[in-house]
Amino acid sequence: MKLEDFLGNESYNYDFKNESPTDRVKNEENAIKKFFKFKLDSSQSSFDCDCCELAKEIYVKLWNLSAKDLNFYDCDTMNSFYRIYRLLLISYDNYLKDDYWNKAGIVDYHTRYKWLLKEEVYEHYKKINENESVKKFAKLTHSIGNFTLVPKGFNIERNTLLDDYWDLTLQYFKDFLEENTFVSFAEKYYYEDYIDGSNVNFYWKDHSLIKKALPTYLSYENIISIIEKINDLIEARGKKLLYRLK
């Protein structure tokens, strides 16, 4: 999609997986399957949604950057679909008193993605895969409201350091910045809905840089509620970015 077309539509929820050079990704209409087909293809190609040409054009326009300036940043996807989806499926298995996920004995990501695309596996998790909020998260993960720029090199570190949660990422930045600087930073990158004043709104009670992991006691319904909160945040930011671009 060209930038002028993106701006000419209500594209705040446009799925950048549609920018994939692979037809099997672009033509897939099921949001969950589309996500895993993209992950499988991206492991073999250089294409990534948050740093595709359309995304880069948007960053340049939003923050008045040159192409050279952009080299000093990493393009980043703020909220990770797979991290929460994986925990959601395990929680659902616990509800069923089943061990379906672990019995597969898969540790390799690439193999796991293929496994999740199998029809019998998709059907086992059908209640999750057909949930509207979960499908929406799979789509919004690669929408403009979930894309941002971070300091060079930070993208790779964030996964290990902060479990890839954006609320923890903001808390991490806050701990290094003075209060006024942090608020200005949040405003510059349109993170206002993630904070209250200068305080970060965490995704769940007791979430912190010390307690990073999603609590194992949460039911799958609780996790879907967290997903709904994240969806709202992505959409709200996406609308602000689109308005600013226009």
C-alpha positions as CSV (number, residue, x, y, z in Angstrom):
1,M,0.0,0.0,0.0
2,K,1.2,3.5,-0.8
3,L,1.3,6.1,1.9
4,E,-1.3,8.3,0.2
5,D,-3.7,5.3,0.1
6,F,-3.0,4.6,3.8
7,L,-3.8,8.2,4.7
8,G,-6.9,8.2,2.5
9,N,-8.5,5.4,4.5
10,E,-9.3,4.7,8.1
11,S,-6.1,2.7,8.3
12,Y,-5.4,2.8,12.1
13,N,-6.2,-1.0,12.2
14,Y,-4.5,-1.9,8.8
15,D,-2.7,-5.2,9.1
16,F,0.9,-4.6,7.9
17,K,1.2,-8.4,7.3
18,N,-0.6,-7.5,4.1
19,E,2.6,-5.8,3.0
20,S,4.3,-9.2,2.9
21,P,5.9,-10.2,-0.4
22,T,4.4,-13.7,0.1
23,D,0.9,-14.5,-1.3
24,R,0.1,-17.1,1.3
25,V,0.4,-14.5,4.0
26,K,-1.4,-11.7,2.1
27,N,-4.3,-13.9,1.0
28,E,-4.9,-15.5,4.4
29,E,-8.1,-14.1,5.9
30,N,-7.9,-16.0,9.3
31,A,-6.0,-13.6,11.6
32,I,-4.5,-16.3,13.7
33,K,-3.3,-18.4,10.8
34,K,-2.1,-15.3,9.0
35,F,0.1,-14.4,12.0
36,F,1.8,-17.8,12.0
37,K,2.2,-18.0,8.3
38,F,3.9,-14.6,8.5
39,K,6.2,-15.8,11.3
40,L,7.2,-18.8,9.3
41,D,7.9,-16.8,6.2
42,S,9.8,-14.0,8.0
43,S,12.2,-16.5,9.5
44,Q,13.3,-17.2,5.9
45,S,13.2,-13.7,4.5
46,S,14.2,-10.2,5.4
47,F,10.7,-8.8,5.5
48,D,9.3,-7.5,8.8
49,C,6.1,-5.5,9.3
50,D,7.4,-2.8,11.6
51,C,10.3,-1.9,9.3
52,C,8.8,-2.4,5.9
53,E,8.9,0.6,3.4
54,L,5.4,1.8,4.3
55,A,6.2,1.8,8.1
56,K,9.4,3.7,7.5
57,E,7.6,6.3,5.4
58,I,5.2,6.8,8.3
59,Y,8.0,7.1,10.9
60,V,9.8,9.7,8.8
61,K,6.6,11.7,8.4
62,L,5.5,11.4,12.1
63,W,8.7,12.5,13.7
64,N,10.2,14.6,10.9
65,L,13.2,12.4,10.3
66,S,15.4,11.9,7.3
67,A,16.3,8.5,6.0
68,K,19.7,8.9,7.7
69,D,18.1,9.8,11.0
70,L,16.1,6.6,10.9
71,N,19.4,4.6,11.0
72,F,19.9,5.7,14.6
73,Y,16.7,3.9,15.7
74,D,15.3,0.4,15.9
75,C,11.8,-0.2,14.5
76,D,9.8,-2.1,17.2
77,T,6.5,-3.8,17.7
78,M,5.3,-2.7,21.1
79,N,3.1,-5.6,22.2
80,S,3.9,-9.2,21.4
81,F,1.0,-11.4,20.3
82,Y,2.8,-14.7,20.5
83,R,4.1,-14.3,24.1
84,I,0.6,-13.7,25.5
85,Y,-1.1,-16.2,23.1
86,R,1.2,-19.0,24.2
87,L,0.4,-18.4,27.8
88,L,-3.3,-18.1,27.0
89,L,-3.3,-21.6,25.4
90,I,-1.4,-23.1,28.3
91,S,-4.0,-21.5,30.7
92,Y,-6.8,-22.9,28.6
93,D,-5.2,-26.4,28.8
94,N,-5.1,-26.0,32.6
95,Y,-8.8,-25.2,32.5
96,L,-9.4,-28.4,30.5
97,K,-7.1,-30.3,32.9
98,D,-5.1,-31.3,29.8
99,D,-1.4,-31.1,29.0
100,Y,-1.9,-30.7,25.2
101,W,0.8,-28.0,24.8
102,N,3.5,-29.7,26.8
103,K,2.8,-33.2,25.4
104,A,3.8,-31.9,22.0
105,G,7.4,-31.6,23.3
106,I,8.3,-28.8,21.0
107,V,10.9,-26.2,22.0
108,D,11.8,-24.8,18.6
109,Y,9.8,-21.7,17.6
110,H,9.7,-22.5,13.9
111,T,8.4,-26.1,14.6
112,R,5.9,-24.7,17.1
113,Y,4.4,-22.3,14.6
114,K,3.9,-25.1,12.1
115,W,2.3,-27.2,14.8
116,L,-0.1,-24.4,15.7
117,L,-1.2,-24.3,12.0
118,K,-2.2,-28.0,12.0
119,E,-6.0,-28.3,11.7
120,E,-6.3,-30.7,14.7
121,V,-4.3,-28.3,16.9
122,Y,-6.3,-25.3,15.7
123,E,-9.5,-27.2,16.5
124,H,-8.3,-28.2,20.0
125,Y,-7.9,-24.4,20.7
126,K,-10.9,-23.4,18.7
127,K,-12.5,-21.6,21.6
128,I,-9.4,-19.4,21.9
129,N,-8.8,-19.1,18.2
130,E,-12.3,-18.0,17.4
131,N,-12.5,-15.5,20.2
132,E,-13.0,-12.0,18.7
133,S,-10.6,-10.3,21.0
134,V,-7.8,-12.8,20.3
135,K,-8.3,-12.6,16.6
136,K,-8.3,-8.8,16.9
137,F,-5.0,-8.9,18.8
138,A,-3.4,-11.0,16.1
139,K,-4.4,-8.4,13.5
140,L,-3.6,-5.3,15.6
141,T,-0.2,-6.6,16.6
142,H,1.1,-5.5,13.2
143,S,-0.9,-2.2,12.9
144,I,0.5,1.3,13.2
145,G,-0.7,1.8,16.7
146,N,1.6,-1.0,17.8
147,F,4.7,0.2,16.0
148,T,7.3,2.6,17.4
149,L,11.0,3.6,17.3
150,V,13.4,2.8,20.1
151,P,17.1,3.5,20.6
152,K,19.4,1.4,18.4
153,G,20.1,-2.0,19.8
154,F,17.3,-1.8,22.4
155,N,14.8,-3.9,20.4
156,I,16.8,-7.1,20.8
157,E,17.5,-6.5,24.5
158,R,13.8,-5.7,25.4
159,N,12.6,-9.3,24.9
160,T,15.0,-10.7,27.5
161,L,15.1,-7.8,29.8
162,L,11.4,-6.9,29.9
163,D,9.6,-10.0,28.6
164,D,8.5,-7.9,25.7
165,Y,5.7,-6.1,27.6
166,W,5.2,-2.5,26.7
167,D,4.1,-1.4,30.1
168,L,7.4,-2.6,31.6
169,T,9.3,-1.0,28.7
170,L,7.8,2.4,29.7
171,Q,8.6,1.8,33.4
172,Y,12.1,1.0,32.3
173,F,12.4,4.3,30.5
174,K,10.8,6.2,33.3
175,D,13.4,4.9,35.8
176,F,16.1,6.5,33.7
177,L,14.4,9.8,33.0
178,E,13.3,12.8,35.1
179,E,9.5,13.1,35.5
180,N,9.0,16.0,33.1
181,T,11.3,14.4,30.5
182,F,9.4,11.1,30.7
183,V,6.1,12.8,30.2
184,S,7.5,14.7,27.2
185,F,8.9,11.4,25.8
186,A,5.4,9.8,26.2
187,E,3.7,12.6,24.4
188,K,6.3,12.7,21.6
189,Y,5.7,9.0,20.8
190,Y,1.9,9.0,21.6
191,Y,2.1,6.8,24.7
192,E,-0.3,8.9,26.7
193,D,-2.9,6.2,27.1
194,Y,-0.3,4.0,28.7
195,I,0.3,6.4,31.6
196,D,-1.7,8.3,34.2
197,G,0.1,11.6,34.8
198,S,3.7,10.3,35.0
199,N,2.7,6.8,36.3
200,V,2.6,3.8,34.1
201,N,-0.7,1.9,33.8
202,F,0.3,-1.7,34.2
203,Y,-1.5,-4.5,32.4
204,W,-2.4,-6.4,35.6
205,K,-2.1,-6.0,39.3
206,D,1.5,-6.4,40.7
207,H,3.0,-6.3,37.2
208,S,6.5,-4.7,37.7
209,L,10.1,-4.9,36.7
210,I,10.6,-7.4,39.5
211,K,7.5,-9.5,38.7
212,K,7.6,-9.5,34.9
213,A,6.0,-12.8,34.1
214,L,2.3,-13.3,33.6
215,P,1.0,-15.0,36.8
216,T,0.3,-18.7,36.3
217,Y,-2.9,-18.5,38.5
218,L,-4.7,-16.3,35.9
219,S,-7.5,-18.0,34.1
220,Y,-7.7,-17.9,30.4
221,E,-10.7,-15.5,30.8
222,N,-8.4,-13.2,32.8
223,I,-5.8,-13.3,30.1
224,I,-8.4,-12.4,27.5
225,S,-9.3,-9.4,29.6
226,I,-5.7,-8.3,29.5
227,I,-5.7,-8.8,25.7
228,E,-8.8,-6.6,25.4
229,K,-7.0,-3.9,27.4
230,I,-4.0,-4.1,25.1
231,N,-6.3,-4.0,22.0
232,D,-7.9,-0.8,23.3
233,L,-4.5,0.8,23.8
234,I,-3.3,-0.1,20.3
235,E,-6.4,1.2,18.6
236,A,-6.4,4.4,20.6
237,R,-2.8,5.1,19.7
238,G,-3.4,4.1,16.1
239,K,-6.2,6.6,15.7
240,K,-4.0,9.4,17.2
241,L,-1.2,8.5,14.8
242,L,-3.4,8.5,11.8
243,Y,-5.0,11.8,12.8
244,R,-1.5,13.3,13.2
245,L,-0.3,11.9,9.8
246,K,-3.3,13.4,8.1
